Amino acid sequence: MNAKNCYELAQQALALSARRDPQEIADGLGIDVLYEDGYHDLLGMYYANWGHRFIFLNNRLDDIWQRMVLAHEIGHDQLHRELAHESLQEFNLFQMNSRTEYEANAFASHLLMDNDDVYERLQEGCDIPALAKEQNVNINLLLIKLQQMAALGYDLRVPDCGDSHFFRKIRA
């Protein structure tokens, strides 16, 4: 999936909410979000079958991580739904190939951050760590956003130091 298509799908999902709230967006898309305290290593998981779509989310994550994981899983719904009905266990954050994970992260970056707001703050001289903090996202998700924006034509020189698998390192 190219950056333009990913961005456009995220914009369609954003139209379902008055703000960048992944829970409202999931509700608008008809996805049931189930919060669970019993997950230890699992941050979130998307599953779809028989016309029903579910996101299972680790309730022990802080608000910032819950928001990012939920946006990531909505990305799987919008981009990879056809992959999510094979087996519940096969479709958690860490067992898909890296391309689908990157695409879900790119979608999440578009869902959580506005291109023009990010670009304006960079033009004002805000550095990447400070901008990530302002946007309430992990720095790696911001770097993915910047890569996507550069692909969309924004005049950005993005450092190639991000970790597209940063979710793997989080423990609830």
N, CA, C and O of each residue as an XYZ file, in Angstrom:
688
protein
N       0.851     -1.169      0.000
C       0.000      0.000      0.000
C       0.898      1.234      0.000
O       1.838      1.330      0.789
N       0.605      2.159     -0.876
C       1.421      3.371     -0.920
C       0.924      4.393      0.103
O      -0.173      4.271      0.649
N       1.761      5.405      0.346
C       1.476      6.402      1.379
C       0.171      7.137      1.113
O      -0.585      7.410      2.045
N      -0.101      7.458     -0.140
C      -1.324      8.199     -0.475
C      -2.575      7.385     -0.137
O      -3.512      7.912      0.462
N      -2.595      6.122     -0.512
C      -3.753      5.273     -0.213
C      -3.933      5.079      1.289
O      -5.054      5.110      1.797
N      -2.833      4.881      1.988
C      -2.891      4.714      3.440
C      -3.440      5.987      4.086
O      -4.307      5.918      4.958
N      -2.944      7.131      3.666
C      -3.406      8.415      4.184
C      -4.895      8.610      3.916
O      -5.637      9.021      4.808
N      -5.335      8.318      2.695
C      -6.748      8.499      2.341
C      -7.659      7.592      3.153
O      -8.730      8.023      3.579
N      -7.257      6.344      3.376
C      -8.058      5.445      4.218
C      -8.147      5.963      5.653
O      -9.202      5.881      6.283
N      -7.053      6.489      6.159
C      -7.073      7.048      7.512
C      -7.996      8.264      7.570
O      -8.715      8.447      8.553
N      -7.984      9.093      6.529
C      -8.858     10.268      6.510
C     -10.323      9.862      6.486
O     -11.157     10.512      7.115
N     -10.645      8.794      5.765
C     -12.025      8.295      5.752
C     -12.434      7.832      7.146
O     -13.552      8.097      7.585
N     -11.543      7.150      7.835
C     -11.841      6.687      9.196
C     -11.986      7.875     10.139
O     -12.859      7.874     11.007
N     -11.140      8.885      9.977
C     -11.209     10.082     10.828
C     -12.536     10.814     10.686
O     -12.980     11.476     11.624
N     -13.166     10.706      9.543
C     -14.444     11.381      9.317
C     -15.535     10.849     10.251
O     -16.588     11.472     10.383
N     -15.297      9.719     10.890
C     -16.281      9.113     11.787
C     -16.225      9.674     13.208
O     -17.040      9.305     14.054
N     -15.272     10.558     13.469
C     -15.096     11.093     14.812
C     -14.825     12.590     14.727
O     -14.189     13.062     13.785
N     -15.306     13.320     15.703
C     -15.071     14.765     15.745
C     -13.641     15.072     16.167
O     -13.180     16.201     16.000
N     -12.942     14.104     16.703
C     -11.556     14.285     17.139
C     -10.761     13.029     16.819
O     -11.330     12.041     16.355
N      -9.503     13.053     17.050
C      -8.627     11.914     16.734
C      -8.673     10.889     17.871
O      -7.660     10.603     18.511
N      -9.852     10.353     18.103
C     -10.063      9.405     19.188
C     -10.249      8.007     18.603
O     -11.291      7.718     18.015
N      -9.245      7.133     18.759
C      -9.351      5.796     18.170
C     -10.561      4.991     18.659
O     -11.120      4.203     17.896
N     -10.971      5.178     19.915
C     -12.142      4.447     20.408
C     -13.393      4.878     19.661
O     -14.188      4.033     19.247
N     -13.580      6.185     19.482
C     -14.727      6.686     18.718
C     -14.680      6.198     17.274
O     -15.709      5.849     16.697
N     -13.498      6.176     16.702
C     -13.341      5.722     15.317
C     -13.680      4.243     15.209
O     -14.382      3.831     14.285
N     -13.185      3.444     16.147
C     -13.508      2.007     16.142
C     -15.015      1.810     16.253
O     -15.593      0.993     15.536
N     -15.652      2.561     17.152
C     -17.107      2.469     17.290
C     -17.797      2.832     15.984
O     -18.727      2.146     15.561
N     -17.349      3.908     15.343
C     -17.938      4.344     14.082
C     -17.758      3.337     12.962
O     -18.595      3.237     12.064
N     -16.662      2.591     13.019
C     -16.399      1.559     12.006
C     -17.108      0.244     12.318
O     -17.094     -0.678     11.502
N     -17.721      0.154     13.482
C     -18.410     -1.079     13.866
C     -17.483     -2.153     14.403
O     -17.794     -3.341     14.320
N     -16.356     -1.750     14.950
C     -15.403     -2.695     15.530
C     -15.622     -2.739     17.032
O     -15.631     -1.700     17.692
N     -15.799     -3.935     17.572
C     -15.918     -4.112     19.014
C     -14.526     -4.110     19.630
O     -13.669     -4.899     19.233
N     -14.297     -3.233     20.591
C     -13.014     -3.172     21.296
C     -13.219     -3.790     22.670
O     -14.047     -3.332     23.457
N     -12.462     -4.821     22.941
C     -12.566     -5.547     24.203
C     -11.276     -5.360     24.986
O     -10.198     -5.720     24.514
N     -11.388     -4.800     26.174
C     -10.235     -4.536     27.025
C     -10.065     -5.698     27.989
O     -11.043     -6.179     28.562
N      -8.830     -6.151     28.172
C      -8.556     -7.314     28.998
C      -7.352     -7.043     29.891
O      -6.325     -6.551     29.424
N      -7.479     -7.362     31.171
C      -6.377     -7.190     32.123
C      -5.406     -8.362     32.113
O      -4.270     -8.218     32.566
N      -5.817     -9.503     31.614
C      -5.026    -10.721     31.737
C      -3.905    -10.901     30.732
O      -3.159    -11.875     30.823
N      -3.763    -10.000     29.783
C      -2.685    -10.130     28.806
C      -1.368     -9.704     29.439
O      -1.309     -8.701     30.151
N      -0.318    -10.465     29.177
C       0.988    -10.114     29.719
C       1.872     -9.534     28.622
O       2.311     -8.390     28.735
N       2.139    -10.284     27.580
C       3.005     -9.818     26.505
C       2.233     -9.267     25.316
O       2.806     -8.581     24.471
N       0.964     -9.554     25.243
C       0.154     -9.114     24.114
C      -0.341     -7.692     24.354
O      -0.978     -7.410     25.369
N      -0.044     -6.800     23.413
C      -0.506     -5.416     23.525
C      -1.895     -5.270     22.944
O      -2.756     -4.614     23.531
N      -2.113     -5.876     21.800
C      -3.398     -5.802     21.129
C      -3.447     -6.807     20.008
O      -2.418     -7.323     19.570
N      -4.648     -7.080     19.548
C      -4.832     -8.066     18.496
C      -6.124     -7.744     17.751
O      -7.119     -7.342     18.354
N      -6.093     -7.925     16.443
C      -7.267     -7.714     15.611
C      -7.748     -9.061     15.096
O      -6.943     -9.921     14.739
N      -9.062     -9.242     15.060
C      -9.656    -10.477     14.573
C     -10.970    -10.156     13.875
O     -11.765     -9.353     14.364
N     -11.189    -10.786     12.739
C     -12.449    -10.598     12.008
C     -12.899    -11.940     11.458
O     -12.111    -12.691     10.885
N     -14.171    -12.224     11.641
C     -14.740    -13.439     11.073
C     -16.258    -13.368     11.170
O     -16.801    -12.744     12.082
N     -16.930    -14.004     10.238
C     -18.388    -14.078     10.197
C     -19.038    -12.694     10.246
O     -20.118    -12.534     10.815
N     -18.384    -11.701      9.655
C     -18.942    -10.355      9.609
C     -18.770     -9.551     10.885
O     -19.282     -8.436     10.985
N     -18.058    -10.098     11.861
C     -17.806     -9.397     13.118
C     -16.324     -9.055     13.208
O     -15.464     -9.849     12.826
N     -16.041     -7.866     13.718
C     -14.662     -7.400     13.836
C     -14.383     -7.033     15.279
O     -15.175     -6.353     15.932
N     -13.233     -7.498     15.766
C     -12.866     -7.299     17.165
C     -11.436     -6.806     17.284
O     -10.560     -7.200     16.515
N     -11.218     -5.952     18.246
C      -9.876     -5.610     18.681
C      -9.797     -5.954     20.157
O     -10.598     -5.483     20.965
N      -8.826     -6.777     20.491
C      -8.558     -7.127     21.877
C      -7.392     -6.255     22.320
O      -6.342     -6.248     21.679
N      -7.572     -5.528     23.406
C      -6.585     -4.540     23.822
C      -6.185     -4.774     25.271
O      -7.036     -4.989     26.134
N      -4.900     -4.730     25.524
C      -4.367     -4.897     26.877
C      -4.747     -3.674     27.709
O      -4.313     -2.559     27.417
N      -5.542     -3.882     28.725
C      -6.030     -2.805     29.575
C      -4.963     -2.295     30.546
O      -5.170     -1.278     31.209
N      -3.827     -2.989     30.637
C      -2.779     -2.580     31.565
C      -1.829     -1.559     30.954
O      -0.931     -1.076     31.644
N      -2.001     -1.220     29.686
C      -1.168     -0.198     29.047
C      -1.607      1.182     29.502
O      -2.775      1.384     29.835
N      -0.682      2.135     29.521
C      -1.083      3.500     29.853
C      -1.894      4.087     28.696
O      -1.966      3.499     27.616
N      -2.496      5.236     28.930
C      -3.409      5.834     27.943
C      -2.736      6.097     26.600
O      -3.346      5.883     25.552
N      -1.494      6.556     26.617
C      -0.794      6.851     25.363
C      -0.581      5.577     24.557
O      -0.836      5.557     23.353
N      -0.115      4.512     25.209
C       0.118      3.262     24.489
C      -1.199      2.603     24.060
O      -1.276      2.037     22.969
N      -2.224      2.669     24.900
C      -3.520      2.112     24.487
C      -4.012      2.796     23.220
O      -4.504      2.138     22.302
N      -3.880      4.101     23.173
C      -4.315      4.877     22.006
C      -3.531      4.473     20.748
O      -4.114      4.300     19.677
N      -2.213      4.325     20.884
C      -1.389      3.944     19.730
C      -1.689      2.517     19.279
O      -1.815      2.254     18.083
N      -1.801      1.602     20.228
C      -2.080      0.209     19.870
C      -3.456      0.097     19.222
O      -3.619     -0.621     18.236
N      -4.441      0.798     19.765
C      -5.779      0.765     19.183
C      -5.763      1.319     17.756
O      -6.380      0.738     16.863
N      -5.066      2.431     17.535
C      -4.965      2.994     16.188
C      -4.271      2.017     15.238
O      -4.669      1.883     14.081
N      -3.244      1.344     15.723
C      -2.528      0.328     14.933
C      -3.476     -0.813     14.532
O      -3.492     -1.242     13.379
N      -4.252     -1.288     15.487
C      -5.177     -2.392     15.207
C      -6.305     -1.953     14.268
O      -6.760     -2.747     13.445
N      -6.757     -0.710     14.381
C      -7.725     -0.188     13.407
C      -7.090     -0.202     12.020
O      -7.764     -0.475     11.027
N      -5.802      0.089     11.955
C      -5.081     -0.010     10.687
C      -5.164     -1.405     10.091
O      -5.378     -1.557      8.889
N      -4.998     -2.419     10.924
C      -5.150     -3.787     10.415
C      -6.568     -4.022      9.887
O      -6.749     -4.683      8.864
N      -7.568     -3.485     10.581
C      -8.946     -3.625     10.114
C      -9.113     -2.998      8.737
O      -9.706     -3.602      7.843
N      -8.600     -1.808      8.567
C      -8.811     -1.081      7.322
C      -7.920     -1.574      6.184
O      -8.293     -1.458      5.016
N      -6.757     -2.118      6.506
C      -5.787     -2.492      5.477
C      -5.650     -3.996      5.253
O      -5.315     -4.432      4.152
N      -5.906     -4.784      6.287
C      -5.566     -6.215      6.217
C      -6.686     -7.129      6.707
O      -6.425     -8.238      7.173
N      -7.904     -6.677      6.603
C      -9.022     -7.450      7.148
C      -9.047     -8.878      6.627
O      -9.388     -9.808      7.357
N      -8.684     -9.047      5.358
C      -8.735    -10.391      4.762
C      -7.754    -11.359      5.424
O      -7.920    -12.572      5.301
N      -6.749    -10.855      6.113
C      -5.773    -11.717      6.789
C      -6.212    -12.119      8.186
O      -5.630    -13.031      8.774
N      -7.211    -11.467      8.724
C      -7.502    -11.570     10.154
C      -8.515    -12.634     10.530
O      -8.980    -12.647     11.670
N      -8.872    -13.514      9.634
C      -9.874    -14.517     10.000
C      -9.303    -15.926     10.044
O     -10.040    -16.886     10.270
N      -8.021    -16.056      9.836
C      -7.409    -17.381      9.820
C      -7.388    -18.020     11.208
O      -7.906    -19.118     11.414
N      -6.784    -17.315     12.140
C      -6.631    -17.844     13.487
C      -6.430    -16.690     14.449
O      -5.680    -15.759     14.157
N      -7.083    -16.744     15.573
C      -6.977    -15.673     16.555
C      -5.531    -15.456     16.983
O      -5.104    -14.309     17.119
N      -4.776    -16.506     17.195
C      -3.412    -16.368     17.685
C      -2.439    -15.826     16.635
O      -1.440    -15.210     17.003
N      -2.689    -16.029     15.383
C      -1.729    -15.646     14.362
C      -1.715    -14.164     14.059
O      -0.822    -13.697     13.353
N      -2.649    -13.424     14.555
C      -2.756    -12.045     14.128
C      -2.613    -11.058     15.265
O      -3.401    -10.121     15.390
N      -1.605    -11.269     16.093
C      -1.280    -10.245     17.071
C      -0.223     -9.322     16.478
O       0.199     -9.519     15.339
N       0.197     -8.343     17.216
C       1.106     -7.314     16.689
C       2.414     -7.864     16.160
O       3.008     -7.255     15.270
N       2.884     -8.978     16.666
C       4.249     -9.380     16.396
C       4.393    -10.553     15.450
O       5.523    -10.913     15.119
N       3.329    -11.162     15.001
C       3.468    -12.348     14.188
C       3.133    -12.127     12.717
O       3.214    -13.069     11.928
N       2.764    -10.929     12.332
C       2.558    -10.654     10.910
C       3.888    -10.275     10.297
O       4.827     -9.906     11.003
N       3.966    -10.367      8.979
C       5.228     -9.968      8.355
C       5.432     -8.469      8.506
O       4.480     -7.738      8.781
N       6.632     -8.015      8.332
C       6.972     -6.632      8.640
C       6.247     -5.625      7.755
O       6.004     -4.501      8.194
N       5.901     -5.982      6.548
C       5.209     -5.021      5.670
C       3.828     -4.678      6.240
O       3.454     -3.505      6.277
N       3.082     -5.667      6.675
C       1.755     -5.386      7.217
C       1.857     -4.602      8.519
O       1.019     -3.741      8.789
N       2.867     -4.887      9.325
C       3.054     -4.134     10.566
C       3.414     -2.686     10.268
O       2.893     -1.774     10.910
N       4.303     -2.465      9.299
C       4.651     -1.089      8.931
C       3.417     -0.349      8.427
O       3.189      0.802      8.798
N       2.628     -0.997      7.593
C       1.424     -0.342      7.068
C       0.445      0.003      8.182
O      -0.146      1.083      8.169
N       0.264     -0.897      9.147
C      -0.628     -0.601     10.273
C      -0.071      0.558     11.101
O      -0.834      1.395     11.582
N       1.249      0.613     11.270
C       1.865      1.739     11.973
C       1.689      3.036     11.192
O       1.407      4.078     11.784
N       1.850      2.986      9.871
C       1.676      4.179      9.038
C       0.235      4.678      9.154
O       0.001      5.877      9.309
N      -0.722      3.765      9.080
C      -2.128      4.131      9.231
C      -2.350      4.788     10.599
O      -3.002      5.829     10.693
N      -1.809      4.179     11.651
C      -1.953      4.733     13.001
C      -1.364      6.135     13.075
O      -1.926      7.013     13.730
N      -0.240      6.347     12.407
C       0.380      7.679     12.439
C      -0.527      8.719     11.796
O      -0.609      9.853     12.268
N      -1.206      8.335     10.718
C      -2.136      9.270     10.065
C      -3.387      9.494     10.916
O      -3.953     10.587     10.931
N      -3.804      8.455     11.615
C      -4.998      8.566     12.452
C      -4.747      9.481     13.654
O      -5.633     10.232     14.062
N      -3.553      9.416     14.210
C      -3.263     10.116     15.458
C      -2.659     11.509     15.285
O      -2.725     12.331     16.200
N      -2.069     11.779     14.114
C      -1.361     13.050     13.933
C      -1.767     13.706     12.616
O      -1.874     13.045     11.584
N      -1.988     15.003     12.671
C      -2.338     15.781     11.488
C      -1.066     16.213     10.747
O      -0.145     16.756     11.358
N      -1.017     15.976      9.445
C       0.157     16.335      8.645
C       0.548     17.792      8.814
O       1.708     18.102      9.088
N      -0.412     18.683      8.653
C      -0.096     20.106      8.679
C       0.367     20.563     10.057
O       1.263     21.402     10.156
N      -0.227     20.025     11.125
C       0.219     20.374     12.477
C       1.661     19.924     12.707
O       2.473     20.675     13.248
N       1.971     18.705     12.297
C       3.324     18.177     12.460
C       4.310     19.014     11.651
O       5.362     19.401     12.161
N       3.976     19.293     10.394
C       4.867     20.053      9.519
C       5.096     21.463     10.067
O       6.224     21.956     10.071
N       4.031     22.103     10.524
C       4.149     23.455     11.074
C       5.083     23.488     12.280
O       5.931     24.374     12.393
N       4.921     22.511     13.184
C       5.779     22.469     14.372
C       7.240     22.243     13.998
O       8.135     22.813     14.622
N       7.487     21.416     12.984
C       8.862     21.208     12.530
C       9.432     22.491     11.933
O      10.591     22.832     12.171
N       8.615     23.200     11.158
C       9.059     24.463     10.551
C       9.357     25.513     11.614
O      10.190     26.396     11.409
N       8.681     25.414     12.737
C       8.921     26.347     13.852
C      10.182     25.986     14.636
O      10.604     26.732     15.519
N      10.779     24.841     14.309
C      12.013     24.438     14.968
C      11.857     23.411     16.065
O      12.824     23.101     16.761
N      10.678     22.884     16.234
C      10.466     21.846     17.251
C      11.276     20.602     16.867
O      11.228     20.166     15.716
N      12.011     20.035     17.811
C      12.783     18.841     17.482
C      11.904     17.586     17.587
O      10.807     17.625     18.146
N      12.397     16.505     17.051
C      11.597     15.279     16.944
C      11.209     14.717     18.317
O      10.042     14.367     18.498
N      12.115     14.611     19.288
C      11.676     14.101     20.603
C      10.599     14.978     21.248
O       9.647     14.464     21.835
N      10.751     16.290     21.140
C       9.748     17.191     21.732
C       8.424     17.073     20.999
O       7.361     17.095     21.620
N       8.483     16.949     19.689
C       7.257     16.824     18.897
C       6.532     15.519     19.222
O       5.305     15.501     19.322
N       7.275     14.438     19.385
C       6.655     13.164     19.769
C       5.924     13.313     21.102
O       4.812     12.814     21.272
N       6.552     13.994     22.026
C       5.918     14.211     23.337
C       4.655     15.057     23.189
O       3.625     14.741     23.783
N       4.731     16.132     22.398
C       3.555     16.978     22.161
C       2.413     16.198     21.529
O       1.247     16.415     21.859
N       2.749     15.291     20.621
C       1.736     14.530     19.895
C       1.254     13.306     20.681
O       0.348     12.600     20.238
N       1.858     13.060     21.841
C       1.504     11.897     22.673
C       1.693     10.579     21.940
O       0.840      9.693     21.992
N       2.833     10.468     21.254
C       3.161      9.231     20.554
C       4.617      8.868     20.828
O       5.416      9.712     21.232
N       4.938      7.628     20.608
C       6.308      7.163     20.672
C       7.086      7.797     19.521
O       6.540      7.999     18.436
N       8.339      8.105     19.755
C       9.165      8.761     18.735
C       9.219      7.948     17.441
O       9.291      8.524     16.355
N       9.185      6.625     17.544
C       9.232      5.789     16.349
C       7.980      5.939     15.491
O       8.059      5.889     14.264
N       6.820      6.124     16.133
C       5.605      6.349     15.359
C       5.680      7.710     14.670
O       5.219      7.858     13.539
N       6.252      8.697     15.341
C       6.445     10.002     14.703
C       7.382      9.885     13.504
O       7.131     10.504     12.470
N       8.445      9.110     13.621
C       9.363      8.937     12.490
C       8.669      8.269     11.309
O       8.927      8.617     10.156
N       7.792      7.315     11.591
C       7.014      6.696     10.523
C       6.106      7.741      9.883
O       5.962      7.777      8.661
N       5.497      8.586     10.704
C       4.657      9.669     10.177
C       5.470     10.568      9.249
O       5.002     10.934      8.171
N       6.677     10.920      9.661
C       7.522     11.785      8.837
C       7.907     11.104      7.522
O       7.960     11.760      6.481
N       8.176      9.798      7.558
C       8.450      9.053      6.328
C       7.239      9.097      5.399
O       7.376      9.296      4.192
N       6.072      8.913      5.970
C       4.843      8.956      5.180
C       4.622     10.347      4.584
O       4.256     10.475      3.416
N       4.845     11.382      5.385
C       4.669     12.743      4.892
C       5.650     13.059      3.766
O       5.286     13.709      2.786
N       6.888     12.603      3.904
C       7.872     12.810      2.825
C       7.400     12.113      1.554
O       7.535     12.663      0.461
N       6.849     10.911      1.687
C       6.326     10.192      0.523
C       5.125     10.900     -0.085
O       4.855     10.756     -1.278
N       4.403     11.666      0.729
C       3.249     12.426      0.246
C       3.651     13.769     -0.371
O       2.800     14.498     -0.881
N       4.945     14.093     -0.324
C       5.420     15.301     -0.981
C       5.831     16.434     -0.069
O       6.238     17.490     -0.552
N       5.738     16.246      1.241
C       6.204     17.280      2.165
C       7.725     17.376      2.061
O       8.408     16.368      1.879
N       8.239     18.576      2.176
C       9.670     18.812      2.101
C      10.307     18.469      3.448
O      10.499     19.335      4.301
N      10.626     17.199      3.615
C      11.210     16.701      4.855
C      12.385     15.790      4.546
O      12.358     15.025      3.581
N      13.391     15.879      5.356
C      14.500     14.941      5.302
C      14.417     14.125      6.583
O      14.767     14.591      7.667
N      13.955     12.924      6.429
C      13.642     12.092      7.594
C      14.841     11.218      7.935
O      15.360     10.507      7.075
N      15.280     11.268      9.189
C      16.370     10.371      9.586
C      15.903      8.926      9.486
O      14.764      8.606      9.825
N      16.768      8.082      9.031
C      16.433      6.667      8.866
C      16.893      5.892     10.097
O      17.662      4.936      9.994
N      16.415      6.315     11.251
C      16.860      5.669     12.484
C      15.689      5.110     13.280
O      15.884      4.623     14.394
N      14.490      5.168     12.741
C      13.334      4.662     13.460
C      13.303      3.150     13.500
O      13.952      2.475     12.701
N      12.558      2.646     14.418
C      12.380      1.213     14.598
C      10.925      0.889     14.315
O      10.061      1.138     15.157
N      10.639      0.333     13.133
C       9.249      0.073     12.765
C       8.632     -1.052     13.590
O       7.431     -1.301     13.486
N       9.421     -1.726     14.394
C       8.928     -2.803     15.245
C       8.940     -2.397     16.716
O       9.066     -3.241     17.603
N       8.808     -1.096     16.962
C       8.945     -0.595     18.330
C       7.901     -1.159     19.272
O       8.148     -1.213     20.477
N       6.747     -1.580     18.780
C       5.735     -2.153     19.662
C       6.244     -3.415     20.340
O       5.796     -3.744     21.438
N       7.165     -4.123     19.713
C       7.682     -5.363     20.288
C       8.353     -5.151     21.635
O       8.395     -6.064     22.459
N       8.870     -3.972     21.861
C       9.675     -3.705     23.054
C       8.830     -3.258     24.250
O       9.364     -3.075     25.344
N       7.552     -3.086     24.060
C       6.686     -2.588     25.126
C       6.157     -3.762     25.932
O       5.749     -4.783     25.378
N       6.170     -3.605     27.218
C       5.609     -4.603     28.132
C       4.557     -3.922     28.991
O       4.768     -2.824     29.507
N       3.444     -4.577     29.132
C       2.357     -4.005     29.946
C       2.641     -4.218     31.414
O       1.847     -3.810     32.261
